[in-house]
Amino acid sequence: MEFTELEAWRRRHPNHTYWCGYELGGCGGRLMDRLYHDKVCHFAHVAGGPTCGRAATGVSSADHLFIKRGLRDLLSKHGQRGDVRTHDLGSGPGGAVDLHLPAARRRLRFQLAPLDYQGWRHAGATLGEDIDDVDWLFGTEGPLTKEILARNGYSLRFRLETDGGERRVHIGAQARNEPTNWTPLDECELRSDGLWTPTVEKIRMAPPRPQPAGFPLVGGLVFALDHKAPVPDDSPFSTDGRRLVMADVKPVGSPIIRAVLSLPADTRLPPARHVFRAPDHSRLLVREDGGWAIHIDRYLQLNAMDAAQTGLGRILPEPQKAPPPTLVPQAGAVLTKSVQAKASGAVDRPRESSEPEALSWSKAVVRAREILTASAAQGRTLRWSALASQLGNPYWARSESFRIGFLAEVDSPLREGKPVLSALLGEEGGALPCLPAVLEKLGMDGVAGMSVSSLAVRRWTEREREQAFAAHAEPLRVMPSRPELRQLDDTPRPTEKPKRASVVSNDRAREGGRIELTSVQAPNCTAEERRKVSAAIDRVQRRTSVLGSGHPASKRAHRAVRRARVWLEFATPGCVIPPIPTKRQRQVLRANASDLLAELNLTALELAAVKAKFW
């Protein structure tokens, strides 16, 4: 206070005495007011009193008493019966304030002292012994308030504001992704289910569903759906934008279990007869009540052989075709031309199965994505006619504008990290003529006015195909970044002479200090050939890792892989050929992709035969 305020205070309270209160953590000794003109007026202990150990002397040191008085006034205002108490939690009598409502079997805890997660769990168990529920209100925001917000979908807070010689209590309510709304305590309402403010009433009328905790599943999993198994409608794992289904699930290194899967609601539900693999971003959702589910955002279909190895699928035997019936004419019977033809062996074959049924627009878009994804997983491109034949003939006969709109819908939306599947389609070895129009419709910059024959579009298509092959390969490979069309030079480059390197002859004959040199041509290959060689290397290495390194077949496999890796090193555009290659480098420089692929495929077959013999 200023000295003028203290003088006015003395005149208003001439007969009052002052004491160091126990409920503020004081010693109980007598105090006296000190009036100064050159510094702040304050209270001080009378000389000769007990030693005081009160630590908190700030403006908030009596907040627990203001909260206690505000709760008692609120009980009296609403005519309810309750008990208000303060607690010392180790740092003074103002650690917490409890409001016990016996009729509602409910307790409100105003937490002023700092509290960690373990202490909160222990205090909640202690407070809930004789009641049904506890409402926690915290004065400061921290990890614990965020934890409660994530669990319940909302949290309650309190704060005090100085108003003259008083501290006014305000109650705040915060929902997930919403700001905190504050209401004075004297405007709140006590009901059978706790403390109510306008924001609390809005939240509790439509309570947000709490988010379950999730742990990433390393290594992925495979699963097969069971559409007939029911899922509880009130499952705690049902959230907006997701659908729950039952499935038989096999995590890596684990037996098959029955589990609840949480899948995106906007995706097509996989058929139950197939087995699928969730390669990444799978999480195990867990609740404290013991429930759990598996959260999956992306999955790929396994082929029949891989599905059979998981134990979730089986290989169906191919139906055996019955031999055509032999017609034996009766004596004296007159045969028609058709019967004569059948009797002579020219049997009319039954008509082939009818063409695929024409799909609706939305179903055709989903089916086209599945076909192109499977093609990318196999590392190959697809003709438009082959795709259209699987969707139904009407799609093949449509106009060019129809193709553009249809393919734009297949690849929508365009975003980084998601390959453009339309780049896998082509005609006569190149991309579709309408590909630039599709990219422009998807919103790609710099494609307007370009043709499919331009160098920039050809380079972009080649890189996008490599990105699609890497995204859907098994195992997954690192995807190259997607370049912008404006970064790709559309100006044809002059034809460069192939790089030649001088190679030392086998005997390295030196005559008169001169080394005899011979010329070697670097391998000239396409990106498709390099991709096939890289895929063959991966296939051989996977089979070698299963077989082990001590078998002669493994040694030959390692030798073939080393040669192929050196070839890839020199086949990469812009590579530098050493002026004096080694013997292995000279052999590789004279090799081509066809020879390497034949050697790698033969090695893979040999490894598979050895594995089948011993396993």
C-alpha positions in Angstrom: 0.0 0.0 0.0 0.9 3.6 -0.3 1.1 5.5 3.0 -2.1 7.3 2.3 -3.9 4.0 1.8 -2.5 2.6 5.1 -3.6 5.7 6.9 -7.2 5.3 5.6 -7.0 1.6 6.5 -6.1 2.4 10.1 -9.0 4.9 10.4 -11.5 2.3 9.1 -10.2 -0.5 11.4 -9.0 1.2 14.6 -9.4 -1.9 16.9 -8.2 -4.7 14.6 -5.2 -6.9 15.3 -3.2 -8.9 12.8 -1.7 -12.3 13.0 0.5 -14.6 10.8 -2.2 -17.1 9.7 -1.6 -20.9 9.9 -3.7 -21.4 6.8 -1.2 -19.3 4.8 1.7 -21.4 6.1 2.6 -18.8 8.8 3.8 -19.2 12.4 0.7 -17.8 14.2 2.7 -14.9 15.7 1.4 -11.4 15.9 2.0 -8.8 13.2 2.0 -5.1 13.1 1.6 -2.7 10.2 4.6 -0.5 9.2 4.0 2.9 7.6 6.8 4.4 5.4 6.9 7.4 3.1 10.0 6.3 1.2 9.2 2.6 0.6 6.3 0.2 0.4 4.2 -0.2 3.5 3.8 -3.8 4.8 3.2 -6.0 7.7 6.0 -7.3 9.9 6.4 -9.7 12.9 6.5 -8.2 16.3 10.0 -8.5 17.8 10.5 -11.5 20.1 7.9 -13.7 18.4 8.5 -17.2 17.1 10.6 -17.8 14.0 8.4 -17.9 10.9 9.2 -20.2 8.0 6.5 -19.0 5.6 7.9 -19.1 2.1 5.1 -18.0 -0.2 4.3 -14.3 0.4 3.2 -13.3 -3.1 -0.3 -12.1 -4.3 -1.3 -15.7 -5.1 -0.3 -17.2 -1.7 -3.9 -17.0 -0.4 -5.6 -18.2 -3.6 -6.7 -21.5 -1.9 -8.6 -19.4 0.7 -10.3 -17.3 -2.0 -11.3 -20.6 -3.9 -12.6 -22.1 -0.6 -14.7 -19.0 0.2 -16.0 -18.9 -3.5 -17.1 -22.6 -3.3 -18.9 -22.0 0.0 -20.7 -19.0 -1.4 -21.7 -21.1 -4.5 -23.1 -23.9 -2.3 -25.1 -21.4 -0.3 -26.4 -19.7 -3.5 -27.7 -23.0 -4.9 -28.9 -24.4 -1.6 -26.7 -27.5 -1.8 -24.9 -29.5 0.9 -21.2 -30.0 0.5 -17.9 -30.0 2.3 -15.0 -27.7 1.2 -11.5 -28.4 2.5 -7.9 -27.3 1.8 -5.0 -29.7 1.8 -1.3 -29.5 2.4 0.5 -31.6 -0.2 4.0 -31.0 1.1 4.6 -27.4 0.1 2.1 -25.6 2.4 -1.6 -25.6 3.2 -2.6 -24.3 -0.2 -1.7 -27.4 -2.2 -5.3 -28.3 -3.2 -8.9 -27.5 -2.5 -11.6 -30.2 -2.5 -15.4 -29.8 -2.8 -17.2 -33.0 -1.8 -20.9 -33.3 -3.0 -22.2 -36.3 -1.0 -25.6 -36.3 -2.7 -24.1 -36.6 -6.1 -21.2 -38.9 -5.0 -18.8 -36.5 -6.7 -15.7 -34.6 -5.8 -14.1 -31.5 -7.4 -10.3 -31.1 -6.9 -8.7 -27.7 -7.5 -5.0 -28.6 -7.9 -2.6 -25.7 -7.0 0.6 -27.6 -6.2 2.6 -29.1 -9.1 1.7 -32.7 -9.9 3.1 -35.4 -12.2 1.4 -38.3 -13.9 2.1 -40.9 -11.2 1.0 -38.5 -8.4 -2.2 -37.8 -10.4 -3.0 -41.5 -10.8 -2.4 -42.2 -7.1 -4.4 -39.1 -6.0 -7.3 -40.1 -8.3 -7.4 -43.6 -6.8 -7.4 -42.2 -3.3 -10.1 -39.6 -4.0 -12.4 -42.1 -5.7 -12.6 -44.6 -2.9 -16.0 -43.3 -1.6 -17.4 -41.5 -4.6 -18.3 -42.2 -8.3 -16.3 -39.6 -10.1 -13.7 -36.8 -9.7 -13.5 -33.6 -11.7 -9.9 -32.2 -11.9 -9.3 -28.5 -12.3 -5.7 -27.2 -12.8 -4.4 -23.7 -12.4 -1.6 -24.0 -14.9 -1.4 -25.7 -18.3 1.2 -28.5 -18.6 1.7 -32.1 -19.7 -1.0 -33.3 -17.3 -3.7 -31.0 -18.7 -2.8 -32.1 -22.2 -3.0 -35.8 -21.1 -6.5 -35.3 -19.6 -7.6 -33.4 -22.8 -6.4 -36.3 -24.9 -8.2 -38.8 -22.7 -11.5 -37.1 -22.1 -11.8 -34.8 -25.1 -11.9 -31.7 -22.8 -10.3 -30.3 -19.6 -11.3 -27.9 -16.8 -9.0 -25.0 -15.6 -9.2 -22.2 -13.0 -7.5 -18.9 -12.6 -7.7 -15.9 -10.1 -7.7 -12.2 -11.0 -7.0 -9.4 -8.6 -9.9 -7.0 -8.1 -9.1 -4.4 -5.5 -8.5 -6.3 -2.3 -10.1 -9.5 -3.6 -9.0 -12.3 -5.9 -11.9 -13.4 -8.2 -12.0 -17.1 -9.3 -12.8 -17.9 -12.9 -13.5 -21.4 -14.4 -12.3 -22.3 -17.8 -13.3 -25.2 -20.1 -11.4 -26.3 -23.2 -12.3 -28.8 -25.8 -9.9 -30.5 -28.3 -8.6 -28.0 -30.9 -10.6 -25.2 -29.3 -9.6 -22.1 -27.1 -10.3 -22.0 -23.4 -13.5 -20.2 -22.5 -13.6 -18.5 -19.0 -16.6 -17.9 -16.7 -16.6 -16.3 -13.2 -17.2 -18.8 -10.4 -20.2 -17.0 -9.0 -21.9 -17.4 -12.5 -21.3 -21.2 -12.6 -23.8 -23.8 -11.4 -23.5 -26.9 -9.2 -25.4 -29.8 -10.5 -25.6 -33.5 -9.8 -22.9 -34.2 -12.4 -20.4 -31.5 -11.3 -19.6 -27.9 -12.0 -21.4 -26.4 -15.0 -20.5 -23.4 -17.2 -22.0 -22.5 -20.6 -19.0 -24.1 -22.3 -19.1 -27.2 -20.1 -22.8 -27.7 -20.9 -22.1 -27.5 -24.6 -19.2 -30.0 -24.4 -21.1 -32.5 -22.2 -24.2 -32.4 -24.4 -22.1 -33.7 -27.3 -18.9 -35.1 -25.7 -16.0 -35.6 -28.0 -14.8 -39.1 -28.3 -11.4 -39.5 -26.7 -8.5 -40.6 -28.9 -7.0 -44.0 -27.9 -3.2 -44.3 -27.4 -1.3 -45.8 -30.3 2.0 -47.6 -30.7 3.7 -48.1 -34.1 4.0 -51.7 -35.4 7.5 -52.3 -36.7 7.7 -54.7 -39.6 4.1 -54.5 -40.8 1.5 -57.3 -40.8 -0.7 -59.3 -43.1 -4.5 -59.8 -42.7 -7.6 -61.3 -44.2 -11.0 -59.8 -43.5 -14.0 -61.6 -42.0 -17.1 -59.6 -43.2 -19.5 -61.8 -41.3 -18.0 -61.3 -37.9 -19.9 -58.4 -36.1 -18.2 -55.4 -34.6 -19.8 -53.7 -31.5 -21.5 -50.5 -32.4 -20.3 -48.8 -29.2 -16.7 -49.7 -29.7 -14.4 -47.1 -28.2 -12.2 -47.3 -31.3 -15.0 -46.0 -33.7 -14.1 -42.5 -34.8 -15.2 -40.2 -37.6 -13.7 -41.0 -41.0 -12.8 -44.6 -40.0 -14.6 -48.0 -40.2 -14.1 -51.0 -38.0 -14.0 -54.6 -39.4 -13.0 -57.9 -37.9 -10.0 -59.7 -39.5 -7.5 -62.5 -38.9 -4.2 -60.7 -38.5 -0.6 -62.1 -38.5 2.1 -59.6 -37.4 5.7 -60.3 -38.3 7.1 -63.1 -36.1 3.7 -63.7 -34.4 0.9 -66.3 -34.7 -2.4 -65.4 -36.3 -4.9 -63.7 -34.0 -8.5 -62.3 -34.4 -8.4 -58.5 -34.1 -10.4 -55.4 -34.9 -9.0 -53.3 -37.8 -9.6 -49.6 -38.1 -9.6 -48.7 -41.9 -10.2 -45.4 -43.7 -14.0 -45.0 -44.3 -13.5 -43.5 -47.8 -11.6 -46.6 -49.2 -13.1 -49.6 -50.8 -13.5 -52.5 -48.3 -11.1 -55.3 -49.4 -12.7 -58.6 -50.4 -12.5 -61.4 -47.8 -11.1 -64.0 -50.2 -7.7 -62.2 -50.6 -4.8 -61.6 -48.2 -3.4 -58.1 -47.8 -0.2 -56.6 -46.4 0.0 -53.4 -44.4 3.6 -52.2 -45.2 3.9 -49.1 -43.0 2.1 -46.6 -40.7 0.3 -49.3 -38.8 -0.4 -48.6 -35.2 -1.7 -50.6 -32.2 -4.5 -48.7 -30.5 -4.7 -49.5 -26.7 -7.1 -48.5 -24.0 -6.6 -48.8 -20.2 -9.7 -51.0 -19.9 -7.9 -53.7 -21.9 -9.4 -53.1 -25.3 -7.2 -52.8 -28.4 -7.4 -52.5 -32.2 -5.1 -52.0 -35.2 -5.0 -48.7 -37.1 -4.2 -49.2 -40.8 -4.1 -46.5 -43.5 -2.6 -48.4 -46.5 -2.5 -52.0 -47.6 -1.5 -54.1 -50.6 -2.9 -57.3 -52.0 -0.6 -60.4 -51.9 -0.4 -62.8 -54.8 -1.6 -66.4 -54.4 1.8 -67.9 -53.6 2.7 -65.3 -50.9 -0.8 -65.5 -49.4 -0.5 -69.3 -49.1 2.8 -68.9 -47.2 1.2 -66.7 -44.6 -1.4 -69.4 -43.6 -4.3 -67.0 -44.3 -4.8 -68.0 -47.9 -4.7 -71.1 -50.0 -3.9 -71.9 -53.6 -7.0 -73.0 -55.5 -6.4 -75.9 -58.0 -7.1 -74.9 -61.6 -10.3 -76.5 -62.9 -9.7 -79.4 -65.2 -11.2 -79.2 -68.7 -13.4 -82.1 -69.7 -12.4 -83.7 -73.0 -14.8 -83.0 -75.9 -17.4 -85.8 -76.5 -16.8 -88.1 -79.4 -19.7 -88.6 -81.7 -20.2 -92.1 -83.2 -22.7 -92.1 -86.1 -25.2 -94.9 -86.2 -25.4 -97.2 -89.2 -27.5 -95.8 -92.0 -27.8 -92.4 -90.4 -27.6 -89.3 -92.5 -25.2 -86.8 -90.9 -25.6 -83.1 -91.2 -22.6 -80.9 -92.0 -22.2 -79.8 -88.4 -22.4 -83.4 -87.1 -19.9 -84.5 -89.8 -17.6 -81.8 -88.7 -17.8 -82.9 -85.1 -17.3 -86.5 -86.0 -14.2 -85.7 -88.0 -12.6 -83.9 -85.1 -13.6 -80.3 -85.8 -15.5 -79.9 -82.6 -17.1 -76.5 -82.1 -15.4 -75.0 -79.0 -17.7 -73.3 -76.4 -17.8 -69.6 -76.5 -15.2 -67.8 -74.4 -16.4 -66.3 -71.1 -18.3 -63.1 -71.6 -16.4 -59.8 -71.5 -16.1 -58.0 -68.2 -19.2 -56.2 -67.1 -19.0 -52.4 -67.6 -18.5 -50.8 -64.3 -19.9 -47.5 -63.0 -17.7 -44.4 -62.9 -16.7 -44.7 -59.2 -16.2 -48.4 -59.3 -14.1 -48.1 -62.5 -11.9 -45.5 -60.9 -11.3 -47.8 -57.9 -10.7 -50.8 -60.1 -8.2 -48.8 -62.3 -6.2 -47.8 -59.2 -6.0 -51.5 -58.1 -4.9 -52.7 -61.6 -2.2 -50.0 -61.9 -1.0 -50.5 -58.4 -0.6 -54.2 -59.1 1.3 -53.4 -62.3 3.6 -51.1 -60.5 4.3 -53.8 -57.8 5.4 -56.1 -60.7 7.6 -53.4 -62.1 5.9 -53.1 -65.5 3.9 -50.7 -67.5 0.5 -51.3 -69.0 -1.2 -50.5 -72.3 -4.4 -48.5 -72.2 -6.2 -51.2 -74.2 -5.3 -53.8 -71.6 -6.6 -51.6 -68.8 -9.8 -50.8 -70.7 -10.5 -54.4 -71.4 -10.5 -55.2 -67.7 -12.9 -52.3 -67.1 -15.4 -53.1 -69.8 -15.5 -52.3 -73.6 -17.5 -49.0 -73.2 -14.5 -47.4 -71.6 -12.3 -48.2 -74.6 -14.7 -46.6 -77.1 -15.0 -43.3 -75.2 -13.5 -40.0 -76.5 -10.1 -38.5 -75.6 -11.8 -36.0 -73.2 -13.3 -39.0 -71.4 -9.8 -40.5 -71.0 -8.4 -37.3 -69.6 -11.2 -36.8 -67.0 -11.1 -40.5 -66.0 -7.4 -40.7 -65.5 -7.4 -37.4 -63.6 -10.0 -38.9 -61.2 -7.8 -42.0 -60.8 -4.7 -39.9 -59.7 -6.6 -37.2 -57.8 -5.4 -35.6 -55.6 -1.9 -34.9 -56.7 0.5 -34.7 -53.8 4.2 -35.3 -53.1 5.1 -38.9 -52.3 2.1 -40.3 -54.2 3.1 -41.6 -57.7 1.0 -40.7 -60.7 -0.3 -44.0 -61.9 -1.3 -42.7 -65.3 2.4 -42.5 -66.1 2.4 -46.3 -66.2 0.0 -46.3 -69.2 1.4 -46.2 -72.7 1.0 -47.0 -76.3 3.8 -48.4 -78.5 6.4 -48.1 -75.8 5.7 -44.4 -75.0 3.4 -42.6 -72.7 -0.3 -41.8 -73.5 -0.7 -38.9 -75.8 -3.2 -37.4 -73.3 -0.8 -37.5 -70.4 0.1 -33.8 -70.4 -3.6 -32.9 -70.4 -4.1 -35.3 -67.4 -1.3 -33.6 -65.5 -2.6 -30.1 -66.3 -6.1 -31.2 -65.1 -4.5 -32.5 -61.9 -3.0 -29.0 -61.3 0.7 -29.6 -62.1 2.6 -26.4 -62.9 4.5 -25.9 -66.2 2.8 -28.6 -68.2 0.5 -26.3 -70.3 1.3 -26.4 -74.0 3.6 -29.4 -73.7 3.2 -32.6 -75.8 3.9 -36.1 -74.9 6.8 -36.2 -77.3 8.7 -33.3 -75.6 11.9 -34.2 -73.9 10.8 -32.8 -70.6 7.6 -35.0 -70.5 9.5 -38.1 -71.6 12.1 -37.5 -68.8 9.4 -36.8 -66.3 7.4 -40.0 -67.3 10.5 -42.1 -66.9 11.3 -40.8 -63.4 7.6 -41.1 -62.3 7.6 -44.7 -63.4 10.7 -45.4 -61.4 8.9 -43.7 -58.4 5.8 -45.9 -58.8 8.0 -49.0 -59.1 9.8 -48.1 -55.9 6.7 -47.2 -54.0 5.0 -50.5 -54.6 8.0 -52.8 -54.7 8.5 -55.7 -52.2 10.5 -54.8 -50.2 9.9 -51.1 -50.5 12.7 -49.0 -52.0 13.6 -45.4 -51.6 11.5 -43.3 -54.0 13.3 -40.7 -56.1 12.1 -37.2 -55.7 9.6 -35.9 -58.2 11.2 -33.1 -60.4 9.2 -30.2 -61.7 8.7 -30.0 -65.5 10.3 -26.6 -65.7 13.5 -28.1 -64.2 13.8 -30.6 -67.0 15.4 -29.2 -70.1 13.1 -29.5 -73.1 15.8 -28.6 -75.6 17.2 -31.6 -77.5 20.9 -32.1 -76.7 23.5 -32.8 -79.4 24.4 -36.4 -79.8 27.6 -37.1 -77.8 30.1 -39.6 -78.8 30.2 -42.6 -76.5 32.8 -42.4 -73.8 35.8 -44.7 -74.4 38.4 -45.8 -72.0 41.8 -47.2 -72.5 42.2 -50.6 -71.0 45.5 -52.3 -70.2 46.0 -55.7 -72.0 46.0 -58.8 -69.9 49.8 -59.3 -69.8 50.3 -55.5 -69.3 53.3 -55.7 -71.6 55.7 -52.9 -71.2 58.1 -52.3 -74.1 60.3 -49.3 -74.0 58.3 -47.8 -71.2 55.1 -47.8 -73.3 51.8 -49.6 -72.2 49.8 -51.3 -74.8 46.1 -50.0 -74.6 42.9 -51.2 -76.1 39.5 -49.4 -76.4 36.4 -50.5 -74.5 32.9 -49.2 -75.0 30.7 -48.3 -72.0 27.4 -50.2 -71.9 24.5 -48.3 -73.5 21.3 -49.2 -71.8 17.8 -47.8 -70.9 16.4 -47.0 -67.5 14.0 -50.0 -67.9 17.0 -52.3 -68.3 18.8 -50.8 -65.3 15.6 -51.3 -63.2 15.3 -55.0 -64.3 18.9 -55.7 -63.4 18.4 -54.0 -60.0 15.3 -56.0 -59.3 17.1 -59.2 -60.3 19.9 -58.4 -57.9 17.4 -57.9 -55.1 15.7 -61.3 -55.9 19.1 -63.2 -55.9 20.1 -61.5 -52.6 16.9 -62.4 -50.8 17.3 -66.1 -51.8 21.0 -66.1 -50.9 20.2 -64.7 -47.4 17.8 -67.7 -46.8 20.2 -70.3 -48.1 23.4 -69.1 -46.4 26.9 -68.3 -47.5 28.6 -71.7 -47.3 27.0 -73.4 -50.3 28.7 -73.3 -53.8 25.5 -71.9 -55.3 25.8 -69.0 -52.9 29.3 -68.3 -54.0 28.3 -68.2 -57.6 25.3 -65.9 -56.7 27.7 -63.5 -54.9 29.9 -63.4 -58.0 27.0 -62.7 -60.3 25.7 -59.9 -58.0 29.1 -58.3 -57.9 29.4 -58.2 -61.7 25.8 -56.8 -61.9 26.6 -54.1 -59.4 29.7 -53.0 -61.3 27.7 -53.0 -64.5 25.0 -50.7 -62.9 27.8 -48.4 -61.7 29.1 -47.9 -65.2 25.6 -48.0 -66.9 24.4 -45.0 -64.9 24.2 -41.8 -67.0 27.1 -39.5 -66.3 29.4 -42.2 -64.9 33.2 -41.9 -65.1 35.0 -44.9 -66.5 38.5 -45.4 -65.0 41.3 -45.0 -67.5 42.8 -48.4 -66.5 40.0 -50.7 -65.5 40.5 -54.0 -63.6 39.8 -57.4 -65.1 36.3 -57.5 -63.7 35.6 -54.0 -64.9 36.8 -54.8 -68.4 34.4 -57.9 -68.5 31.5 -55.8 -67.3 32.1 -53.0 -69.7 31.7 -55.5 -72.6 28.5 -57.0 -71.1 24.9 -56.1 -71.8 21.7 -56.1 -69.8 20.4 -59.3 -71.5 23.5 -61.4 -70.5 23.4 -60.1 -66.9 19.7 -60.8 -66.6 20.1 -64.3 -67.9 22.9 -65.0 -65.5 21.0 -63.6 -62.5 17.8 -65.4 -63.3 19.7 -68.7 -63.8 21.4 -68.1 -60.4 18.0 -67.4 -58.7 16.6 -70.6 -60.1 19.6 -72.6 -58.9 19.2 -71.1 -55.4 15.5 -71.9 -55.4 16.2 -75.5 -56.4 18.8 -75.9 -53.6 16.4 -74.5 -51.1 13.6 -76.8 -52.2 16.0 -79.8 -51.9 17.1 -79.1 -48.4 14.0 -77.5 -47.0 
